[in-house]
Amino acid sequence: MTPPAAGAMTPTEDLLRDLAPRVLGAVVRRFGHFDLAEDAVQEALLAAATSWPADGLPDNPRGWLIAVAARRLTDLVRSEQARRAREERYVLLTAGTNAQSGGPAVPIDAGSSSSLSARAFEPAGDDTLVLLFLCCHPSLTPASQIALTLRAVGGLTTAEIARAFLVPEDTMTRRITRAKQTVATSGQPFALPSPADRDQRLAAVLHTLYLVFTEGYATTSGPAVHRVELTTEAIRLTRMLHRLLPGESEVAGLLALMVLTDARRAARTSRDGALVPMAEQDRGRWDADLIAEGVALITATLPRGPVGPYQLQAAIAALHDEAPTAEQTDWPQILALYEVLLRLADNPMVALNHAVAAAMVHGPQTGLDLLEPLATDARTRDDHRLYAVRAHLLERAGRRDEARQAYRDAADRARNLQQQRYLNGRAARL
């Protein structure tokens, strides 16, 4: 929604990006119509991007944007009312019925443009949190939650979201439009969910942000290993959520997990873009500031309890990041954490990583034995990661022919070009 979504940004663009969801939330809360409010806020943001660099920042930037968006929304509402009135008069006239003046108003309180002001829309708190919960409405699919969150809260354009997930722009447009319609017809008020629903809705918000980050960090298809615009946006939104909910341990855990993982990004690829596994990475290229931030977050969060999956994953990431070399990694501690994590959730990717940790502690055959149930699990039996892990453990066990075939099987199932090249390279080496 704000210009631009990726790349170097000016201070004005940074401010607009931060303010956009707060302004949209305030306007949606007042008028209750997602589409028209978003259009109005978009025009206010464009006006600010044009006028602020020349005229200087207003005393209250958010209030300025809210007031401009509110006035524009009033114009849009009246235009919509007039259009519907014309349509109804036409229908009545063609049916031979005397048309009554005026038409049905759209279900929006347009108010009076002369009475609109920033003060009328100033929220008691930050509407960004409410907007996040709204975008992660339980009636939406995870794909729709991601798309709507990136569009309304993250400010990415529909074209940018479509490119990130490698779908045509018109497909993403329909997905976002359906998501907005679903939210509009759900009767969900623009307010924080009740205490009884809050945990479930917060879990959906965290899961959405986690999926955005994961897709950016380990891109499932396409030519690149990662998409920086997605990881950057996921971290930015999670920082925002942590600021709004500082007492939520799992929010802090997710933020710690993201920064500890993203700290390794620069070392994950060689200069020609080829994938580099963690054991072979140049740890001098890891981001020490992000590691320090993530370690501090998880160290402060774990004692508060209760401990959830994101905190456990962050603790595992911290152990990897703090190891001076791959050989000095505390695998017994990582294995213990994965065993706790397995008890919390039935997640096949956790089971896959648990098998790797067990192999590092007890030998490759132990890991291979733990992979057997995953080979018949519908969620993992065709996942290239299962075959890649199996190939790696077979190679460690000295079973070169089986390992070579497993690497080829993994490459056949991978959709990311760099992953395919890496896996085929491992097979060729054997």
TORKOLLO-514153 format. One record per residue (C-alpha): residue number from 1; residue in one letter; x, y, z. Coordinates in steps of 0.1 Angstrom, whole numbers, plus 5000, padded with zeros to 4 digits. Each point is the difference from the previous one (the first is absolute). Example, Ala and Ser with C-alpha at 12.3 -4.5 7.8 and 13.67 -1.06 7.14 Angstrom:
% TORKOLLO-514153
+------+------+------+------+------+
: resi : resn :    X :    Y :    Z :
+------+------+------+------+------+
:    1 :    A : 5123 : 4955 : 5078 :
:    2 :    S : 5014 : 5034 : 4993 :
+------+------+------+------+------+
END
This chain:
% TORKOLLO-514153
+------+------+------+------+------+
: resi : resn :    X :    Y :    Z :
+------+------+------+------+------+
:    1 :    M : 5000 : 5000 : 5000 :
:    2 :    T : 5029 : 5024 : 5007 :
:    3 :    P : 5027 : 5008 : 4974 :
:    4 :    P : 5022 : 4981 : 4996 :
:    5 :    A : 4998 : 4965 : 5016 :
:    6 :    A : 5036 : 4990 : 4996 :
:    7 :    G : 5034 : 5015 : 4994 :
:    8 :    A : 5015 : 5032 : 5014 :
:    9 :    M : 4975 : 5023 : 5014 :
:   10 :    T : 5000 : 5037 : 5009 :
:   11 :    P : 4991 : 5012 : 5036 :
:   12 :    T : 4966 : 5011 : 4987 :
:   13 :    E : 4993 : 4966 : 4984 :
:   14 :    D : 5011 : 4983 : 5032 :
:   15 :    L : 4976 : 5021 : 5020 :
:   16 :    L : 4971 : 4994 : 4976 :
:   17 :    R : 5007 : 4963 : 5001 :
:   18 :    D : 4998 : 5000 : 5038 :
:   19 :    L : 4969 : 5022 : 5001 :
:   20 :    A : 4980 : 4982 : 4972 :
:   21 :    P : 4984 : 4972 : 5020 :
:   22 :    R : 4993 : 5023 : 5029 :
:   23 :    V : 4982 : 5024 : 4977 :
:   24 :    L : 4981 : 4973 : 4982 :
:   25 :    G : 4990 : 4984 : 5033 :
:   26 :    A : 4986 : 5034 : 5013 :
:   27 :    V : 4981 : 5006 : 4968 :
:   28 :    V : 4986 : 4964 : 4998 :
:   29 :    R : 4990 : 5002 : 5036 :
:   30 :    R : 4980 : 5032 : 4993 :
:   31 :    F : 4984 : 4990 : 4967 :
:   32 :    G : 5000 : 4963 : 5001 :
:   33 :    H : 5007 : 4994 : 4963 :
:   34 :    F : 5034 : 4985 : 4991 :
:   35 :    D : 5002 : 5007 : 4962 :
:   36 :    L : 4989 : 5036 : 5000 :
:   37 :    A : 5021 : 5008 : 5031 :
:   38 :    E : 5031 : 4984 : 4984 :
:   39 :    D : 4995 : 5021 : 4968 :
:   40 :    A : 4996 : 5032 : 5021 :
:   41 :    V : 5031 : 4993 : 5020 :
:   42 :    Q : 5020 : 4992 : 4969 :
:   43 :    E : 4991 : 5034 : 4986 :
:   44 :    A : 5009 : 5017 : 5033 :
:   45 :    L : 5034 : 4982 : 5000 :
:   46 :    L : 5007 : 5011 : 4964 :
:   47 :    A : 4991 : 5036 : 5009 :
:   48 :    A : 5024 : 4998 : 5030 :
:   49 :    A : 5028 : 4985 : 4979 :
:   50 :    T : 4996 : 5030 : 4976 :
:   51 :    S : 4995 : 5029 : 5025 :
:   52 :    W : 5020 : 4991 : 5031 :
:   53 :    P : 5035 : 5000 : 4984 :
:   54 :    A : 4993 : 5035 : 4986 :
:   55 :    D : 4979 : 5015 : 5028 :
:   56 :    G : 5014 : 4982 : 5030 :
:   57 :    L : 4984 : 4976 : 5024 :
:   58 :    P : 4968 : 5011 : 5017 :
:   59 :    D : 4999 : 5002 : 5038 :
:   60 :    N : 4978 : 4969 : 5001 :
:   61 :    P : 5008 : 4978 : 4970 :
:   62 :    R : 4976 : 4972 : 5009 :
:   63 :    G : 4972 : 5025 : 5006 :
:   64 :    W : 5007 : 5017 : 4967 :
:   65 :    L : 4998 : 4967 : 4982 :
:   66 :    I : 4968 : 4990 : 5018 :
:   67 :    A : 4983 : 5033 : 4992 :
:   68 :    V : 5009 : 4999 : 4963 :
:   69 :    A : 4989 : 4964 : 4997 :
:   70 :    A : 4968 : 5007 : 5018 :
:   71 :    R : 4991 : 5029 : 4977 :
:   72 :    R : 5009 : 4979 : 4969 :
:   73 :    L : 4979 : 4971 : 5014 :
:   74 :    T : 4970 : 5023 : 5004 :
:   75 :    D : 5004 : 5009 : 4963 :
:   76 :    L : 5002 : 4963 : 4991 :
:   77 :    V : 4969 : 4991 : 5021 :
:   78 :    R : 4979 : 5028 : 4984 :
:   79 :    S : 5011 : 4989 : 4966 :
:   80 :    E : 4990 : 4964 : 5008 :
:   81 :    Q : 4967 : 5012 : 5014 :
:   82 :    A : 4993 : 5020 : 4969 :
:   83 :    R : 5009 : 4971 : 4977 :
:   84 :    R : 4976 : 4977 : 5019 :
:   85 :    A : 4973 : 5026 : 4999 :
:   86 :    R : 5003 : 5003 : 4962 :
:   87 :    E : 4999 : 4962 : 4996 :
:   88 :    E : 4969 : 4997 : 5021 :
:   89 :    R : 4982 : 5028 : 4982 :
:   90 :    Y : 5009 : 4983 : 4967 :
:   91 :    V : 4986 : 4967 : 5012 :
:   92 :    L : 4968 : 5016 : 5013 :
:   93 :    L : 4995 : 5020 : 4968 :
:   94 :    T : 5006 : 4970 : 4977 :
:   95 :    A : 4975 : 4981 : 5021 :
:   96 :    G : 4974 : 5027 : 4995 :
:   97 :    T : 5001 : 5011 : 5036 :
:   98 :    N : 5002 : 5035 : 5012 :
:   99 :    A : 5035 : 5005 : 5013 :
:  100 :    Q : 5004 : 5016 : 5033 :
:  101 :    S : 5028 : 5025 : 5004 :
:  102 :    G : 5031 : 4989 : 5018 :
:  103 :    G : 5013 : 4965 : 5003 :
:  104 :    P : 5012 : 4975 : 5026 :
:  105 :    A : 5030 : 5011 : 5018 :
:  106 :    V : 5030 : 4977 : 5002 :
:  107 :    P : 5004 : 4985 : 5034 :
:  108 :    I : 5025 : 5026 : 5011 :
:  109 :    D : 4997 : 5030 : 5022 :
:  110 :    A : 5013 : 5027 : 4977 :
:  111 :    G : 4996 : 5028 : 5025 :
:  112 :    S : 5004 : 5036 : 4990 :
:  113 :    S : 5031 : 5011 : 4982 :
:  114 :    S : 4999 : 5033 : 5017 :
:  115 :    S : 5001 : 4982 : 5034 :
:  116 :    L : 5028 : 4976 : 4992 :
:  117 :    S : 5032 : 5005 : 5019 :
:  118 :    A : 5030 : 4981 : 5012 :
:  119 :    R : 4988 : 5002 : 5036 :
:  120 :    A : 4968 : 4981 : 4991 :
:  121 :    F : 5020 : 4971 : 4989 :
:  122 :    E : 5029 : 4999 : 5024 :
:  123 :    P : 4999 : 4965 : 5016 :
:  124 :    A : 5005 : 4994 : 5037 :
:  125 :    G : 5028 : 4975 : 4991 :
:  126 :    D : 5017 : 4988 : 4968 :
:  127 :    D : 4975 : 4986 : 4976 :
:  128 :    T : 5028 : 4980 : 4983 :
:  129 :    L : 4994 : 4971 : 5025 :
:  130 :    V : 4963 : 5000 : 4992 :
:  131 :    L : 5007 : 5000 : 4963 :
:  132 :    L : 5024 : 4970 : 5004 :
:  133 :    F : 4973 : 4980 : 5018 :
:  134 :    L : 4975 : 5010 : 4973 :
:  135 :    C : 5023 : 4988 : 4972 :
:  136 :    C : 5005 : 4967 : 5018 :
:  137 :    H : 4962 : 4993 : 5003 :
:  138 :    P : 4994 : 4963 : 5008 :
:  139 :    S : 4977 : 4997 : 4970 :
:  140 :    L : 5029 : 5007 : 4976 :
:  141 :    T : 5024 : 4974 : 4987 :
:  142 :    P : 5036 : 5004 : 5009 :
:  143 :    A : 5008 : 5012 : 4965 :
:  144 :    S : 4974 : 5027 : 5002 :
:  145 :    Q : 5011 : 5011 : 5034 :
:  146 :    I : 5035 : 5004 : 4987 :
:  147 :    A : 4989 : 5020 : 4969 :
:  148 :    L : 4977 : 5023 : 5020 :
:  149 :    T : 5026 : 5006 : 5027 :
:  150 :    L : 5027 : 5009 : 4975 :
:  151 :    R : 4976 : 5023 : 4981 :
:  152 :    A : 4982 : 5018 : 5029 :
:  153 :    V : 5026 : 4999 : 5028 :
:  154 :    G : 5033 : 4996 : 4981 :
:  155 :    G : 4992 : 5024 : 4972 :
:  156 :    L : 5012 : 4978 : 4972 :
:  157 :    T : 4982 : 5005 : 4966 :
:  158 :    T : 4980 : 4972 : 4986 :
:  159 :    A : 5026 : 4996 : 4972 :
:  160 :    E : 5028 : 4997 : 5026 :
:  161 :    I : 4981 : 4973 : 5020 :
:  162 :    A : 4993 : 4981 : 4968 :
:  163 :    R : 5037 : 5001 : 4990 :
:  164 :    A : 5010 : 4989 : 5034 :
:  165 :    F : 4978 : 4969 : 4998 :
:  166 :    L : 5005 : 4994 : 4963 :
:  167 :    V : 4963 : 5003 : 4990 :
:  168 :    P : 4985 : 5022 : 4973 :
:  169 :    E : 4989 : 5035 : 5013 :
:  170 :    D : 4964 : 4994 : 4990 :
:  171 :    T : 5000 : 4968 : 5021 :
:  172 :    M : 5013 : 5019 : 5030 :
:  173 :    T : 4975 : 5028 : 4994 :
:  174 :    R : 4971 : 4975 : 5002 :
:  175 :    R : 5015 : 4984 : 5031 :
:  176 :    I : 5002 : 5034 : 5018 :
:  177 :    T : 4966 : 5011 : 4988 :
:  178 :    R : 4984 : 4967 : 5012 :
:  179 :    A : 5017 : 5004 : 5034 :
:  180 :    K : 4987 : 5035 : 5004 :
:  181 :    Q : 4965 : 4989 : 4991 :
:  182 :    T : 5002 : 4971 : 5024 :
:  183 :    V : 5010 : 5024 : 5028 :
:  184 :    A : 4973 : 5024 : 4991 :
:  185 :    T : 4972 : 4974 : 5000 :
:  186 :    S : 5012 : 4983 : 5032 :
:  187 :    G : 4985 : 5027 : 5022 :
:  188 :    Q : 5033 : 5002 : 5019 :
:  189 :    P : 5002 : 5035 : 5016 :
:  190 :    F : 5031 : 5020 : 4997 :
:  191 :    A : 5012 : 4994 : 5035 :
:  192 :    L : 5024 : 4978 : 5019 :
:  193 :    P : 4986 : 4965 : 5004 :
:  194 :    S : 4985 : 4989 : 5033 :
:  195 :    P : 5023 : 4985 : 5026 :
:  196 :    A : 4986 : 4966 : 4991 :
:  197 :    D : 5009 : 5004 : 4963 :
:  198 :    R : 5032 : 5019 : 5004 :
:  199 :    D : 5024 : 4971 : 5005 :
:  200 :    Q : 4987 : 4983 : 4969 :
:  201 :    R : 5001 : 5031 : 4979 :
:  202 :    L : 5035 : 5010 : 5012 :
:  203 :    A : 5012 : 4965 : 4991 :
:  204 :    A : 4986 : 5006 : 4964 :
:  205 :    V : 5018 : 5034 : 4999 :
:  206 :    L : 5033 : 4984 : 5011 :
:  207 :    H : 4996 : 4971 : 4976 :
:  208 :    T : 4994 : 5025 : 4971 :
:  209 :    L : 5031 : 5020 : 5008 :
:  210 :    Y : 5020 : 4967 : 5004 :
:  211 :    L : 4989 : 4988 : 4966 :
:  212 :    V : 5009 : 5033 : 4983 :
:  213 :    F : 5035 : 4999 : 5016 :
:  214 :    T : 5004 : 4963 : 4990 :
:  215 :    E : 4991 : 5006 : 4964 :
:  216 :    G : 5024 : 5029 : 4999 :
:  217 :    Y : 5029 : 4981 : 5017 :
:  218 :    A : 4996 : 4967 : 4982 :
:  219 :    T : 4982 : 5008 : 4968 :
:  220 :    T : 4980 : 4970 : 4989 :
:  221 :    S : 5003 : 5007 : 4962 :
:  222 :    G : 5018 : 5022 : 4976 :
:  223 :    P : 5036 : 5009 : 4992 :
:  224 :    A : 5010 : 5016 : 5034 :
:  225 :    V : 5008 : 4984 : 5033 :
:  226 :    H : 4982 : 5027 : 5019 :
:  227 :    R : 4978 : 5031 : 4996 :
:  228 :    V : 5013 : 5028 : 5021 :
:  229 :    E : 4969 : 5021 : 4997 :
:  230 :    L : 4979 : 4973 : 5017 :
:  231 :    T : 5024 : 4993 : 5029 :
:  232 :    T : 5005 : 5037 : 5005 :
:  233 :    E : 4962 : 5006 : 5001 :
:  234 :    A : 4994 : 4971 : 5023 :
:  235 :    I : 5026 : 5012 : 5025 :
:  236 :    R : 4986 : 5036 : 4998 :
:  237 :    L : 4965 : 4989 : 5007 :
:  238 :    T : 5011 : 4976 : 5028 :
:  239 :    R : 5020 : 5029 : 5016 :
:  240 :    M : 4968 : 5021 : 4998 :
:  241 :    L : 4980 : 4972 : 5017 :
:  242 :    H : 5026 : 4996 : 5027 :
:  243 :    R : 4998 : 5037 : 5007 :
:  244 :    L : 4962 : 4998 : 5003 :
:  245 :    L : 5000 : 4968 : 5021 :
:  246 :    P : 5033 : 5001 : 5020 :
:  247 :    G : 4987 : 4975 : 5025 :
:  248 :    E : 4992 : 4972 : 4975 :
:  249 :    S : 5028 : 4975 : 5003 :
:  250 :    E : 4993 : 4983 : 4966 :
:  251 :    V : 5001 : 5033 : 4982 :
:  252 :    A : 5034 : 5006 : 5014 :
:  253 :    G : 5010 : 4964 : 4992 :
:  254 :    L : 4989 : 5004 : 4964 :
:  255 :    L : 5020 : 5033 : 4996 :
:  256 :    A : 5031 : 4983 : 5016 :
:  257 :    L : 4996 : 4971 : 4976 :
:  258 :    M : 4998 : 5023 : 4970 :
:  259 :    V : 5030 : 5022 : 5008 :
:  260 :    L : 5021 : 4970 : 5010 :
:  261 :    T : 4992 : 4982 : 4968 :
:  262 :    D : 5003 : 5031 : 4978 :
:  263 :    A : 5035 : 5007 : 5015 :
:  264 :    R : 5013 : 4971 : 4979 :
:  265 :    R : 4985 : 5012 : 4967 :
:  266 :    A : 5032 : 5016 : 4985 :
:  267 :    A : 5019 : 4967 : 5004 :
:  268 :    R : 4973 : 4977 : 4986 :
:  269 :    T : 5011 : 5007 : 4964 :
:  270 :    S : 5033 : 5002 : 4982 :
:  271 :    R : 5009 : 5029 : 4978 :
:  272 :    D : 4984 : 4983 : 4970 :
:  273 :    G : 4967 : 4995 : 5019 :
:  274 :    A : 5006 : 4963 : 5008 :
:  275 :    L : 4986 : 4985 : 5032 :
:  276 :    V : 5025 : 4995 : 5028 :
:  277 :    P : 4989 : 4976 : 5029 :
:  278 :    M : 5004 : 5013 : 5035 :
:  279 :    A : 5029 : 4977 : 5009 :
:  280 :    E : 5020 : 5015 : 4971 :
:  281 :    Q : 4991 : 5036 : 5005 :
:  282 :    D : 5025 : 5028 : 5008 :
:  283 :    R : 4988 : 5009 : 5035 :
:  284 :    G : 5019 : 5033 : 4997 :
:  285 :    R : 4973 : 5011 : 4976 :
:  286 :    W : 4972 : 4994 : 5026 :
:  287 :    D : 4985 : 5032 : 5013 :
:  288 :    A : 5013 : 5004 : 5036 :
:  289 :    D : 4975 : 5028 : 5009 :
:  290 :    L : 4970 : 4979 : 4990 :
:  291 :    I : 5014 : 4970 : 5020 :
:  292 :    A : 5005 : 5022 : 5031 :
:  293 :    E : 4965 : 5013 : 4996 :
:  294 :    G : 4985 : 4966 : 4996 :
:  295 :    V : 5019 : 4984 : 5029 :
:  296 :    A : 4990 : 5029 : 5023 :
:  297 :    L : 4964 : 4996 : 4990 :
:  298 :    I : 4998 : 4963 : 5006 :
:  299 :    T : 5021 : 5002 : 5032 :
:  300 :    A : 4976 : 5025 : 5015 :
:  301 :    T : 4969 : 4982 : 4987 :
:  302 :    L : 5005 : 4963 : 5009 :
:  303 :    P : 5000 : 5005 : 5038 :
:  304 :    R : 4966 : 5018 : 4999 :
:  305 :    G : 4981 : 4969 : 4986 :
:  306 :    P : 4980 : 4983 : 4989 :
:  307 :    V : 5024 : 4988 : 4973 :
:  308 :    G : 4985 : 4996 : 4966 :
:  309 :    P : 5012 : 4986 : 4966 :
:  310 :    Y : 5015 : 5033 : 4987 :
:  311 :    Q : 5020 : 5005 : 5032 :
:  312 :    L : 5014 : 4965 : 4997 :
:  313 :    Q : 5009 : 5005 : 4963 :
:  314 :    A : 5017 : 5033 : 5009 :
:  315 :    A : 5020 : 4982 : 5028 :
:  316 :    I : 5012 : 4974 : 4974 :
:  317 :    A : 5009 : 5028 : 4975 :
:  318 :    A : 5020 : 5018 : 5028 :
:  319 :    L : 5020 : 4968 : 5007 :
:  320 :    H : 5009 : 4998 : 4963 :
:  321 :    D : 5009 : 5037 : 4998 :
:  322 :    E : 5021 : 5000 : 5031 :
:  323 :    A : 5021 : 4970 : 4989 :
:  324 :    P : 5035 : 5012 : 4989 :
:  325 :    T : 5002 : 4972 : 4975 :
:  326 :    A : 4976 : 4973 : 4986 :
:  327 :    E : 5020 : 4974 : 5020 :
:  328 :    Q : 4994 : 5019 : 5032 :
:  329 :    T : 4962 : 5001 : 4997 :
:  330 :    D : 4983 : 4987 : 5032 :
:  331 :    W : 4981 : 4972 : 4983 :
:  332 :    P : 4989 : 4983 : 5032 :
:  333 :    Q : 4983 : 5032 : 5012 :
:  334 :    I : 4984 : 5005 : 4966 :
:  335 :    L : 4987 : 4964 : 5000 :
:  336 :    A : 4985 : 5005 : 5035 :
:  337 :    L : 4982 : 5031 : 4988 :
:  338 :    Y : 4987 : 4982 : 4969 :
:  339 :    E : 4986 : 4973 : 5022 :
:  340 :    V : 4981 : 5026 : 5021 :
:  341 :    L : 4988 : 5016 : 4968 :
:  342 :    L : 4987 : 4967 : 4986 :
:  343 :    R : 4979 : 4996 : 5032 :
:  344 :    L : 4983 : 5033 : 4993 :
:  345 :    A : 4990 : 4996 : 4964 :
:  346 :    D : 4996 : 4973 : 4974 :
:  347 :    N : 5022 : 5017 : 4974 :
:  348 :    P : 5018 : 4978 : 4974 :
:  349 :    M : 5026 : 5027 : 4994 :
:  350 :    V : 5009 : 5000 : 5037 :
:  351 :    A : 5002 : 4962 : 4998 :
:  352 :    L : 5023 : 5003 : 4970 :
:  353 :    N : 5023 : 5024 : 5018 :
:  354 :    H : 4998 : 4977 : 5031 :
:  355 :    A : 5013 : 4972 : 4979 :
:  356 :    V : 5030 : 5021 : 4989 :
:  357 :    A : 5008 : 5009 : 5036 :
:  358 :    A : 4997 : 4964 : 5011 :
:  359 :    A : 5024 : 4990 : 4973 :
:  360 :    M : 5025 : 5026 : 5010 :
:  361 :    V : 4999 : 4987 : 5036 :
:  362 :    H : 4995 : 4962 : 4996 :
:  363 :    G : 5011 : 4993 : 4964 :
:  364 :    P : 4985 : 5000 : 4965 :
:  365 :    Q : 4981 : 4967 : 5004 :
:  366 :    T : 4980 : 5014 : 5029 :
:  367 :    G : 4989 : 5029 : 4978 :
:  368 :    L : 4992 : 4977 : 4971 :
:  369 :    D : 4978 : 4979 : 5023 :
:  370 :    L : 4981 : 5032 : 5011 :
:  371 :    L : 4994 : 5009 : 4964 :
:  372 :    E : 4980 : 4968 : 4992 :
:  373 :    P : 4966 : 5013 : 5013 :
:  374 :    L : 5004 : 5032 : 4980 :
:  375 :    A : 5004 : 4980 : 4968 :
:  376 :    T : 4963 : 4989 : 5003 :
:  377 :    D : 4987 : 5033 : 5014 :
:  378 :    A : 4979 : 5017 : 4973 :
:  379 :    R : 5013 : 5034 : 5011 :
:  380 :    T : 5037 : 4990 : 4994 :
:  381 :    R : 5002 : 4970 : 4977 :
:  382 :    D : 5004 : 5022 : 4969 :
:  383 :    D : 5019 : 5028 : 5016 :
:  384 :    H : 5035 : 5005 : 4987 :
:  385 :    R : 5013 : 5008 : 5034 :
:  386 :    L : 4993 : 4964 : 5012 :
:  387 :    Y : 5021 : 4986 : 4972 :
:  388 :    A : 5028 : 5025 : 5005 :
:  389 :    V : 5003 : 4992 : 5037 :
:  390 :    R : 4999 : 4962 : 4992 :
:  391 :    A : 5027 : 5005 : 4973 :
:  392 :    H : 5022 : 5020 : 5025 :
:  393 :    L : 4997 : 4973 : 5026 :
:  394 :    L : 5006 : 4972 : 4975 :
:  395 :    E : 5032 : 5018 : 4989 :
:  396 :    R : 5011 : 5003 : 5036 :
:  397 :    A : 4994 : 4963 : 5005 :
:  398 :    G : 5022 : 4992 : 4970 :
:  399 :    R : 4972 : 4987 : 4978 :
:  400 :    R : 5010 : 5020 : 4970 :
:  401 :    D : 4978 : 4984 : 4973 :
:  402 :    E : 4969 : 5004 : 5020 :
:  403 :    A : 5010 : 5035 : 5009 :
:  404 :    R : 5005 : 5010 : 4964 :
:  405 :    Q : 4966 : 4987 : 4990 :
:  406 :    A : 4984 : 5018 : 5030 :
:  407 :    Y : 5016 : 5033 : 4990 :
:  408 :    R : 4986 : 4995 : 4965 :
:  409 :    D : 4966 : 4992 : 5014 :
:  410 :    A : 5002 : 5032 : 5021 :
:  411 :    A : 5010 : 5021 : 4970 :
:  412 :    D : 4971 : 4986 : 4979 :
:  413 :    R : 4976 : 5012 : 5027 :
:  414 :    A : 5015 : 5034 : 5007 :
:  415 :    R : 4984 : 5030 : 4983 :
:  416 :    N : 5027 : 5025 : 5008 :
:  417 :    L : 5027 : 5002 : 4973 :
:  418 :    Q : 5029 : 5005 : 5025 :
:  419 :    Q : 4988 : 4971 : 5021 :
:  420 :    Q : 4999 : 4978 : 4969 :
:  421 :    R : 5035 : 5010 : 4990 :
:  422 :    Y : 5013 : 4994 : 5035 :
:  423 :    L : 4984 : 4965 : 5003 :
:  424 :    N : 5011 : 4990 : 4965 :
:  425 :    G : 5035 : 5012 : 5008 :
:  426 :    R : 5001 : 4978 : 5031 :
:  427 :    A : 4988 : 4970 : 4980 :
:  428 :    A : 5027 : 5006 : 4973 :
:  429 :    R : 5027 : 5003 : 5026 :
:  430 :    L : 4991 : 4965 : 5012 :
+------+------+------+------+------+
END
